[in-house]
Amino acid sequence: MNLTWMEEFDAKLESVNYPTIKRISSAEDLNELLHYYYHERFQDDHYYDHLKSSLKLFPYLHGLDGINQRAFFLEGNDQNVDDITEVLEDNNLINLMFINTAKGKCSFPDLANTVGLEDILVPKVSTAKFEHFVHSSTEVQQIEDVNFHRLDHVWRIDIMKNQTGLNNRNYKEQIKLMAPLSSFVLYNYNREESLTLAILLNTLRNENKRQVIYVVDKDIDWTRISQEYFDNDLTDGIIYSNELQNLIWKLNSMKWMHNHKICLGNITDFNRISASGCNPFKLIISCHENASLPSMKMLSAIMSDLAKPNSASVYYLEFPSSGCFNANAITVPDITAFLNVLKLIYMVVFKYDLKVFIFSFDGFTGLSLLAICIAQLLGAKNTEDSIQELLENKGKPMHTSMRLYYFKSDLTFLKHFERIIDYLKNKLLDLPGYINSLDFHEMNSYHLIHPMQTPSKTDWFNPLVDNNFPSRIFDNLYLGSLQHANSTTILNSTKITNIISIGECPSWFSHFKNQVIFDYEVRNRYRSGVQVLSPIYSFNDNECHIYEVDFSNLDKRKLTYYGHNFPKYLKSLVFIHNLKDDGKDSILDLLTNCPDHIQSKFLLTESKETAPGTTLIHCRIGVSRSASIVLASMMRKFRLNLLSCYMYLRVQRFNIIIQPNLRLFYELYIFEHFLGIRHDSNGDRKGRIYNWEVLCSEIHKLNSHYID
């Protein structure tokens, strides 16, 4: 990193009270600093090398204030407290933290990468008193009333902290951890003096500090500051909640069932249909958690009106969303109403050749249970077949393919309810009008004579665990878990031809050990004739290895001896061995030094996605190691920054929160710079770089509702 520019810039500024507190008195000076920070420093030939060297900040950035945390991350690293302290003091990373000292008092947009004062300062007083300080003017007597921890307190052992667990996903604390390593830019739009706060921050830093605190003059003309340095379009941090929701809606818009007669969509689709003045649907059903099943009176009236010649009415119903049904609590009237809704859908589509629109807020979670029931009504034999039929990879583009999310309770309910749907389908659909009542004795008698077809042998559906399918990220790429890779049902339904396994191989692969083994499995003696695979690439000081298995050379029939059927479409397996999700292991060498012909086996390339066919990439859960590889693939192939890729992947992997361990995520942050990606997904605001700590903080806010 070229520190000379910073030194020259600092030298021309006026020092205030302390040599490390500098006043920026003109818009020209502030623009110059911002231009360097967001543009010029990246032109330095050594910038990437300096950024890569900042990996030495690990394990510090994991947070080492817990005894167990410190013992785990320092063990075996030939590091001790003094070594870490030296790394922190000698780091050459230039990081500017921007602080609006009058936050909340002005609607003018913040400078990019602005953090809250409360994110940095940790008081030794009550929360109420600290809140009073943060949101009041910064007068000297108020500061003296508040006793703060030093900024480097995050490096001290906290005896009050829960010492039992380990945390390598400490996104929440990155602002506090980066604060001792950062320079600060203090500003506000209220013509208030920020010097007193600068003195406080200066006092709370290490004595050997090299970082500078810049105080922007209260009389500066903000209209002369380039607009690219403001968060003009974002009102609540860099990840604006509406941006995420809009992406969810865009990716889950209007999917069709049964020959374009039944459409599944989201609230924006419904609003668009309502506003268009041209509604092609006869029946519209809104699925949401506060809905009740339609009354008998309403359903009977709709069916009567539907039977009238030239009926022009459009019918609107509400229906309980997925997760709202309890197999042990549903009443007979509710069962009857449920069946009449299904019968009404059938009548609209088959008897009158009209269309049905079913929507929920996001377009899939709320309506999944109803969609599965409809699939059985229209031909599937049972619940399992319905789900597989809806989610089967039929070779269609992803944006036209169905997406479901069902809860464990949904599967339990559906398995109880499938007999009733089967009876409806075979005995009640052709009866005229509304179903007034159900004769369960007659239903049981019918199933004694005509038992339901049992599901095909499956190794997937279990009401006691999560049964959702892997996430389809692109047309021929799925991201999932080890359990997905273990399931022949999943692999066949999604037509997986290639598997990328990180950390563990699918369980069924162990049955090939009499034909092929990896070289690290070789013992003093092993059966002759067994193929021994050597790694095609090694990394992490030769501790991690990549192997490739070609199944065309193996006898798959022997798998049936162990009670397994070989996945019918599978051709190859790429196994990344011993890459652990421990916050210590690295993927940076894999992303930056690995030969292209090896990378093409696990990264999306410019010409193809992984390999011909359809690929499942997985680790144990599918949120860290495999997700990191997918993020890196997207960044490289589509030239998108880390934030944009994360947002997309989080939406596609909706039911599982994507959260790589911090070491891997920091390496992706470095990889973004390695690729030279310095703009957002729209290609504008070139030069905008989100600070590491701000990126992590906003991701934490985004996920905290689901994690905390």
MARLUM-429934 format. One record per residue (C-alpha): residue in three letters; x, y, z. Coordinates in steps of 0.02 Angstrom, whole numbers, padded with zeros to 5 digits, always signed. Layout:
// MARLUM-429934
AlaXYZ ...
This chain:
// MARLUM-429934
Met+00000+00000+00000 Asn+00065+00171-00047 Leu+00070+00260+00120 Thr+00166+00406+00047 Trp+00009+00482-00025 Met-00076+00476+00145 Glu+00075+00549+00231 Glu+00083+00692+00107 Phe-00103+00723+00124 Asp-00094+00724+00313 Ala+00056+00841+00312 Lys-00040+00979+00225 Leu-00185+00972+00349 Glu-00193+01070+00510 Ser-00165+00968+00668 Val-00289+01004+00807 Asn-00238+00974+00988 Tyr-00147+00812+00942 Pro-00033+00767+00795 Thr-00152+00627+00745 Ile-00307+00736+00738 Lys-00319+00827+00572 Arg-00447+00955+00515 Ile-00518+00945+00338 Ser-00569+01124+00308 Ser-00623+01122+00125 Ala-00730+01020+00007 Glu-00578+01004-00107 Asp-00478+00916+00029 Leu-00621+00798+00071 Asn-00651+00756-00113 Glu-00464+00723-00131 Leu-00463+00602+00016 Leu-00620+00513-00044 His-00555+00500-00222 Tyr-00395+00421-00160 Tyr-00487+00302-00045 Tyr-00612+00244-00174 His-00507+00258-00333 Glu-00321+00294-00332 Arg-00262+00171-00201 Phe-00325+00026-00306 Gln-00210+00078-00447 Asp-00060+00036-00339 Asp+00025-00118-00412 His+00050-00185-00237 Tyr-00126-00154-00172 Tyr-00184-00334-00193 Asp-00027-00400-00108 His-00055-00284+00040 Leu-00237-00335+00050 Lys-00188-00518+00043 Ser-00063-00488+00183 Ser-00207-00424+00290 Leu-00258-00606+00310 Lys-00136-00598+00455 Leu-00278-00510+00547 Phe-00350-00684+00572 Pro-00381-00755+00698 Tyr-00399-00582+00777 Leu-00553-00543+00670 His-00640-00699+00735 Gly-00641-00615+00906 Leu-00524-00680+01040 Asp-00606-00614+01198 Gly-00663-00787+01250 Ile-00546-00911+01332 Asn-00600-01059+01226 Gln-00605-00952+01070 Arg-00426-00894+01099 Ala-00364-01068+01141 Phe-00440-01143+00983 Phe-00382-01013+00859 Leu-00206-00990+00928 Glu-00174-01175+00955 Gly-00060-01248+00823 Asn-00034-01080+00737 Asp+00133-01047+00820 Gln+00056-00883+00876 Asn+00033-00807+01046 Val-00039-00646+01111 Asp+00121-00548+01077 Asp+00125-00611+00897 Ile-00053-00555+00866 Thr-00020-00386+00946 Glu+00130-00361+00833 Val+00027-00406+00679 Leu-00105-00279+00728 Glu+00021-00141+00757 Asp+00117-00174+00597 Asn-00029-00195+00477 Asn-00024-00082+00324 Leu-00209-00087+00286 Ile-00287+00083+00255 Asn-00464+00082+00320 Leu-00571+00237+00342 Met-00720+00230+00458 Phe-00845+00370+00430 Ile-00946+00431+00580 Asn-01092+00551+00569 Thr-01078+00635+00739 Ala-01256+00701+00726 Lys-01333+00540+00663 Gly-01521+00544+00664 Lys-01536+00733+00662 Cys-01533+00756+00473 Ser-01614+00671+00325 Phe-01465+00707+00211 Pro-01387+00542+00152 Asp-01235+00479+00246 Leu-01066+00461+00168 Ala-01037+00284+00109 Asn-00967+00167+00240 Thr-01035+00269+00384 Val-01046+00174+00549 Gly-01137+00220+00708 Leu-01046+00291+00857 Glu-01132+00159+00963 Asp-01051+00026+00853 Ile-00878+00083+00908 Leu-00891+00148+01086 Val-00926+00026+01227 Pro-00975+00115+01388 Lys-00935+00062+01564 Val-01105+00133+01614 Ser-01287+00088+01594 Thr-01362+00072+01421 Ala-01484+00213+01458 Lys-01344+00335+01498 Phe-01247+00283+01343 Glu-01400+00309+01233 His-01419+00482+01308 Phe-01238+00522+01264 Val-01245+00454+01087 His-01400+00552+01041 Ser-01352+00715+01127 Ser-01229+00851+01078 Thr-01048+00807+01114 Glu-01002+00929+01250 Val-00848+00903+01355 Gln-00939+00884+01520 Gln-01050+00748+01446 Ile-00900+00650+01384 Glu-00819+00660+01553 Asp-00978+00590+01631 Val-00964+00433+01526 Asn-00826+00307+01553 Phe-00786+00207+01396 His-00682+00053+01365 Arg-00527+00076+01259 Leu-00553+00030+01077 Asp-00437-00119+01093 His-00543-00193+01233 Val-00604-00318+01103 Trp-00432-00398+01116 Arg-00447-00425+01304 Ile-00518-00581+01385 Asp-00697-00548+01439 Ile-00727-00652+01596 Met-00913-00612+01587 Lys-00928-00686+01412 Asn-01003-00856+01379 Gln-00845-00959+01363 Thr-00920-01123+01307 Gly-00942-01107+01119 Leu-00835-01060+00971 Asn-00886-00928+00845 Asn-00806-00911+00674 Arg-00955-00811+00606 Asn-00934-00657+00712 Tyr-01007-00538+00582 Lys-01088-00431+00716 Glu-00926-00374+00798 Gln-00822-00329+00645 Ile-00846-00141+00667 Lys-00779-00149+00845 Leu-00637-00263+00792 Met-00585-00151+00648 Ala-00601+00011+00748 Pro-00427-00001+00830 Leu-00351-00028+00656 Ser-00443+00114+00568 Ser-00432+00299+00537 Phe-00591+00397+00569 Val-00678+00532+00469 Leu-00796+00630+00583 Tyr-00929+00738+00500 Asn-01106+00803+00517 Tyr-01225+00915+00421 Asn-01286+01017+00570 Arg-01138+01135+00582 Glu-01091+01055+00747 Glu-00911+01038+00806 Ser-00844+00858+00806 Leu-00678+00897+00888 Thr-00727+00842+01063 Leu-00775+00670+00999 Ala-00612+00662+00903 Ile-00516+00694+01064 Leu-00614+00556+01150 Leu-00577+00430+01012 Asn-00395+00481+01012 Thr-00387+00451+01200 Leu-00463+00278+01183 Arg-00338+00217+01054 Asn-00168+00133+01076 Glu-00021+00246+01115 Asn+00072+00174+00965 Lys-00068+00222+00848 Arg-00025+00273+00670 Gln-00203+00302+00614 Val-00271+00477+00595 Ile-00436+00554+00650 Tyr-00502+00676+00520 Val-00623+00808+00579 Val-00724+00882+00436 Asp-00749+01068+00464 Lys-00926+01113+00516 Asp-00935+01250+00383 Ile-00888+01140+00235 Asp-00997+01157+00079 Trp-01071+00983+00060 Thr-01148+01023-00109 Arg-00972+01019-00181 Ile-00939+00840-00125 Ser-00956+00715-00267 Gln-01121+00621-00258 Glu-01038+00453-00287 Tyr-00975+00456-00107 Phe-01150+00461-00031 Asp-01275+00323+00000 Asn-01404+00417-00101 Asp-01511+00267-00145 Leu-01502+00174+00018 Thr-01598+00231+00169 Asp-01548+00101+00296 Gly-01373+00036+00266 Ile-01297-00038+00111 Ile-01419-00183+00107 Tyr-01586-00099+00090 Ser-01726-00216+00144 Asn-01834-00172-00007 Glu-01691-00218-00122 Leu-01687-00393-00049 Gln-01876-00410-00055 Asn-01883-00349-00235 Leu-01755-00482-00282 Ile-01860-00616-00198 Trp-02013-00559-00295 Lys-01919-00550-00459 Leu-01850-00726-00443 Asn-02016-00801-00387 Ser-02137-00727-00510 Met-02277-00819-00602 Lys-02240-01005-00620 Trp-02366-01110-00715 Met-02442-01280-00677 His-02546-01394-00788 Asn-02532-01325-00963 His-02536-01142-00914 Lys-02702-01158-00824 Ile-02643-01133-00645 Cys-02520-00993-00605 Leu-02423-00973-00443 Gly-02358-00799-00404 Asn-02322-00666-00274 Ile-02402-00507-00209 Thr-02322-00399-00343 Asp-02392-00513-00478 Phe-02564-00493-00401 Asn-02546-00303-00393 Arg-02491-00299-00574 Ile-02639-00406-00628 Ser-02759-00297-00528 Ala-02691-00136-00601 Ser-02682-00197-00780 Gly-02868-00194-00813 Cys-02847-00357-00907 Asn-02868-00503-00787 Pro-02854-00674-00871 Phe-02900-00770-00712 Lys-03072-00831-00657 Leu-03018-00881-00482 Ile-02888-00792-00374 Ile-02830-00868-00209 Ser-02724-00773-00083 Cys-02625-00883+00037 His-02572-00801+00200 Glu-02549-00849+00382 Asn-02697-00748+00447 Ala-02822-00825+00326 Ser-02961-00945+00372 Leu-03035-01075+00258 Pro-03180-01006+00154 Ser-03354-01032+00225 Met-03473-01161+00155 Lys-03593-01022+00108 Met-03460-00930+00006 Leu-03399-01085-00085 Ser-03575-01143-00124 Ala-03619-00971-00193 Ile-03463-00969-00303 Met-03499-01140-00374 Ser-03679-01091-00411 Asp-03625-00932-00498 Leu-03490-01023-00595 Ala-03622-01140-00667 Lys-03721-00995-00741 Pro-03703-00970-00929 Asn-03584-00826-00973 Ser-03538-00794-00791 Ala-03427-00639-00789 Ser-03380-00641-00605 Val-03201-00657-00543 Tyr-03191-00753-00379 Tyr-03070-00706-00241 Leu-03032-00824-00096 Glu-02914-00823+00051 Phe-02828-00983+00105 Pro-02714-01025+00254 Ser-02531-01029+00208 Ser-02408-01171+00224 Gly-02367-01208+00405 Cys-02544-01168+00466 Phe-02619-01343+00459 Asn-02612-01469+00601 Ala-02659-01647+00558 Asn-02716-01680+00737 Ala-02820-01523+00755 Ile-02910-01497+00589 Thr-03099-01512+00603 Val-03221-01600+00488 Pro-03295-01433+00427 Asp-03119-01374+00386 Ile-03082-01535+00292 Thr-03243-01512+00194 Ala-03200-01331+00154 Phe-03024-01382+00100 Leu-03093-01514-00019 Asn-03217-01391-00092 Val-03077-01268-00129 Leu-02986-01407-00222 Lys-03145-01455-00313 Leu-03175-01273-00362 Ile-03000-01263-00436 Tyr-03033-01424-00532 Met-03200-01359-00598 Val-03127-01193-00656 Val-02984-01278-00748 Phe-03063-01437-00818 Lys-03249-01407-00831 Tyr-03244-01225-00886 Asp-03070-01216-00963 Leu-03026-01058-00866 Lys-02874-01004-00767 Val-02830-00996-00582 Phe-02705-00880-00498 Ile-02636-00929-00327 Phe-02518-00810-00238 Ser-02429-00781-00074 Phe-02322-00636-00018 Asp-02156-00706-00082 Gly-02225-00823-00213 Phe-02180-00993-00141 Thr-02174-01017+00049 Gly-02356-00977+00084 Leu-02431-01074-00061 Ser-02323-01231-00064 Leu-02443-01342+00033 Leu-02590-01298-00078 Ala-02484-01323-00234 Ile-02434-01498-00176 Cys-02617-01543-00146 Ile-02664-01479-00318 Ala-02526-01584-00397 Gln-02600-01740-00316 Leu-02775-01689-00369 Leu-02718-01670-00550 Gly-02633-01838-00564 Ala-02493-01873-00441 Lys-02518-02032-00340 Asn-02469-01967-00168 Thr-02378-01829-00075 Glu-02203-01887-00119 Asp-02243-01903-00303 Ser-02326-01731-00300 Ile-02170-01647-00230 Gln-02054-01737-00349 Glu-02166-01697-00497 Leu-02168-01512-00453 Leu-01981-01500-00419 Glu-01915-01621-00548 Asn-01783-01547-00662 Lys-01876-01552-00827 Gly-01741-01457-00920 Lys-01839-01295-00914 Pro-01755-01127-00879 Met-01746-01094-00693 His-01860-00941-00699 Thr-02003-01050-00763 Ser-01973-01195-00643 Met-02073-01223-00485 Arg-02007-01178-00313 Leu-02073-01246-00149 Tyr-02039-01226+00035 Tyr-02136-01337+00152 Phe-02119-01360+00339 Lys-02098-01525+00431 Ser-02275-01503+00496 Asp-02336-01482+00317 Leu-02268-01652+00267 Thr-02350-01732+00419 Phe-02516-01651+00373 Leu-02501-01697+00189 Lys-02469-01880+00228 His-02628-01884+00333 Phe-02727-01787+00204 Glu-02672-01878+00047 Arg-02801-02017+00072 Ile-02939-01887+00077 Ile-02876-01804-00083 Asp-02867-01975-00165 Tyr-03049-02004-00117 Leu-03098-01832-00183 Lys-03009-01865-00347 Asn-03088-02034-00378 Lys-03263-02019-00302 Leu-03318-01839-00273 Leu-03255-01731-00416 Asp-03387-01783-00540 Leu-03531-01759-00418 Pro-03628-01599-00453 Gly-03606-01445-00345 Tyr-03538-01422-00172 Ile-03479-01561-00056 Asn-03597-01545+00092 Ser-03525-01679+00204 Leu-03402-01821+00212 Asp-03439-02002+00251 Phe-03276-02065+00326 His-03345-02241+00342 Glu-03376-02244+00155 Met-03204-02169+00125 Asn-03121-02306+00226 Ser-03222-02438+00135 Tyr-03168-02365-00031 His-02984-02375+00016 Leu-03002-02554+00073 Ile-03057-02598-00103 His-02948-02469-00192 Pro-02794-02442-00084 Met-02686-02294-00127 Gln-02531-02332-00224 Thr-02387-02329-00103 Pro-02245-02208-00140 Ser-02101-02270-00243 Lys-01956-02325-00136 Thr-01875-02165-00076 Asp-01731-02120+00039 Trp-01785-01940+00066 Phe-01955-01899+00138 Asn-01956-01905+00328 Pro-02077-01796+00428 Leu-01954-01784+00572 Val-01821-01688+00474 Asp-01814-01550+00345 Asn-01863-01621+00176 Asn-01840-01472+00062 Phe-01744-01500-00098 Pro-01575-01420-00135 Ser-01579-01241-00198 Arg-01572-01216-00385 Ile-01448-01074-00409 Phe-01437-01076-00599 Asp-01513-01184-00736 Asn-01386-01323-00706 Leu-01317-01288-00533 Tyr-01391-01339-00365 Leu-01323-01295-00193 Gly-01365-01414-00053 Ser-01309-01515+00096 Leu-01225-01683+00126 Gln-01398-01756+00157 His-01450-01703-00018 Ala-01297-01788-00092 Asn-01334-01945+00009 Ser-01508-01960-00068 Thr-01531-02054-00231 Thr-01709-01984-00235 Ile-01643-01806-00236 Leu-01505-01842-00362 Asn-01627-01927-00482 Ser-01765-01796-00465 Thr-01645-01654-00502 Lys-01553-01756-00636 Ile-01382-01727-00558 Thr-01240-01779-00673 Asn-01095-01706-00572 Ile-01068-01689-00385 Ile-00942-01574-00301 Ser-00918-01634-00122 Ile-00824-01526+00002 Gly-00763-01607+00162 Glu-00864-01769+00150 Cys-00916-01886+00011 Pro-01094-01950-00005 Ser-01124-02100+00108 Trp-01163-02218-00037 Phe-00989-02188-00110 Ser-00913-02296+00028 His-00986-02448-00059 Phe-00864-02421-00203 Lys-00713-02449-00088 Asn-00684-02620-00164 Gln-00658-02534-00332 Val-00580-02364-00296 Ile-00503-02274-00147 Phe-00414-02109-00119 Asp-00228-02114-00089 Tyr-00243-02048+00089 Glu-00347-02203+00130 Val-00208-02324+00080 Arg-00146-02427+00225 Asn-00003-02551+00233 Arg-00111-02678+00145 Tyr-00262-02660+00033 Arg-00351-02770-00091 Ser-00261-02789-00256 Gly-00353-02725-00408 Val-00423-02575-00315 Gln-00392-02412-00407 Val-00299-02284-00301 Leu-00340-02103-00346 Ser-00209-01968-00325 Pro-00257-01785-00305 Ile-00269-01677-00460 Tyr-00226-01525-00353 Ser-00167-01492-00175 Phe-00171-01332-00073 Asn-00161-01265+00105 Asp+00018-01327+00128 Asn-00029-01493+00047 Glu-00159-01527+00182 Cys-00310-01512+00066 His-00330-01611-00094 Ile-00446-01617-00245 Tyr-00492-01787-00317 Glu-00596-01831-00469 Val-00696-01991-00489 Asp-00760-02049-00659 Phe-00904-02169-00631 Ser-00902-02232-00810 Asn-00755-02343-00761 Leu-00842-02419-00609 Asp-00968-02560-00592 Lys-01123-02473-00524 Arg-01222-02635-00512 Lys-01127-02688-00358 Leu-01206-02544-00264 Thr-01373-02636-00263 Tyr-01292-02772-00158 Tyr-01289-02646-00016 Gly-01469-02593-00041 His-01432-02437-00143 Asn-01472-02391-00321 Phe-01340-02289-00409 Pro-01403-02116-00459 Lys-01459-02144-00637 Tyr-01388-01983-00713 Leu-01226-01968-00614 Lys-01063-01967-00711 Ser-00929-01889-00600 Leu-00882-01836-00424 Val-00758-01700-00378 Phe-00705-01718-00197 Ile-00616-01578-00103 His-00541-01670+00044 Asn-00498-01600+00216 Leu-00557-01422+00185 Lys-00631-01386+00355 Asp-00759-01255+00406 Asp-00657-01206+00559 Gly-00611-01026+00520 Lys-00430-01078+00492 Asp-00430-01165+00322 Ser-00413-01058+00166 Ile-00484-01060-00011 Leu-00387-00911-00078 Asp-00253-01016-00161 Leu-00391-01119-00240 Leu-00467-00961-00313 Thr-00311-00868-00369 Asn-00171-00994-00404 Cys-00260-01153-00458 Pro-00240-01191-00645 Asp-00390-01151-00753 His-00419-01330-00807 Ile-00435-01379-00623 Gln-00541-01228-00577 Ser-00663-01271-00716 Lys-00709-01427-00619 Phe-00780-01330-00471 Leu-00801-01148-00527 Leu-00921-01077-00654 Thr-00821-01029-00807 Glu-00853-00906-00947 Ser-00912-01042-01066 Lys-00998-01169-00955 Glu-01057-01197-00778 Thr-00944-01324-00692 Ala-00968-01468-00816 Pro-01094-01523-00948 Gly-01255-01579-00867 Thr-01318-01529-00696 Thr-01208-01509-00543 Leu-01243-01520-00357 Ile-01113-01435-00247 His-01122-01469-00061 Cys-01029-01469+00103 Arg-01106-01528+00267 Ile-01249-01402+00273 Gly-01224-01295+00118 Val-01201-01125+00199 Ser-01013-01098+00213 Arg-00884-01194+00110 Ser-00992-01242-00038 Ala-01083-01075-00032 Ser-00914-00986-00037 Ile-00864-01082-00193 Val-01029-01034-00275 Leu-01005-00851-00226 Ala-00829-00852-00300 Ser-00896-00933-00458 Met-01029-00799-00479 Met-00905-00658-00447 Arg-00787-00725-00579 Lys-00913-00774-00712 Phe-01033-00627-00700 Arg-00911-00491-00642 Leu-01024-00451-00495 Asn-00962-00390-00327 Leu-00973-00495-00170 Leu-01125-00405-00102 Ser-01228-00429-00260 Cys-01182-00613-00269 Tyr-01221-00638-00085 Met-01392-00557-00105 Tyr-01435-00669-00253 Leu-01375-00827-00168 Arg-01464-00786-00006 Val-01628-00767-00100 Gln-01603-00930-00196 Arg-01553-01025-00038 Phe-01699-00945+00053 Asn-01735-01080+00181 Ile-01553-01086+00241 Ile-01457-00930+00294 Ile-01297-00916+00192 Gln-01159-00871+00313 Pro-00981-00927+00270 Asn-00856-00926+00411 Leu-00769-00757+00421 Arg-00603-00820+00355 Leu-00683-00883+00195 Phe-00790-00727+00178 Tyr-00639-00614+00199 Glu-00550-00713+00063 Leu-00699-00683-00051 Tyr-00682-00498-00009 Ile-00500-00508-00063 Phe-00549-00609-00217 Glu-00664-00467-00270 His-00512-00353-00277 Phe-00409-00488-00362 Leu-00539-00491-00501 Gly-00541-00302-00511 Ile-00727-00291-00475 Arg-00760-00116-00410 His-00941-00076-00449 Asp-01113-00135-00402 Ser-01229-00247-00500 Asn-01294-00103-00607 Gly-01120-00053-00660 Asp-01133+00121-00586 Arg-01045+00206-00440 Lys-00881+00137-00505 Gly-00747+00146-00373 Arg-00869+00119-00228 Ile-00795-00008-00113 Tyr-00890-00067+00039 Asn-00780-00078+00191 Trp-00759-00252+00260 Glu-00835-00210+00429 Val-00986-00121+00354 Leu-01021-00266+00237 Cys-01016-00388+00383 Ser-01123-00278+00495 Glu-01259-00260+00365 Ile-01259-00447+00329 His-01279-00476+00515 Lys-01427-00357+00520 Leu-01502-00445+00371 Asn-01488-00616+00453 Ser-01510-00574+00637 His-01698-00601+00630 Tyr-01667-00783+00585 Ile-01511-00817+00689 Asp-01521-00723+00854 
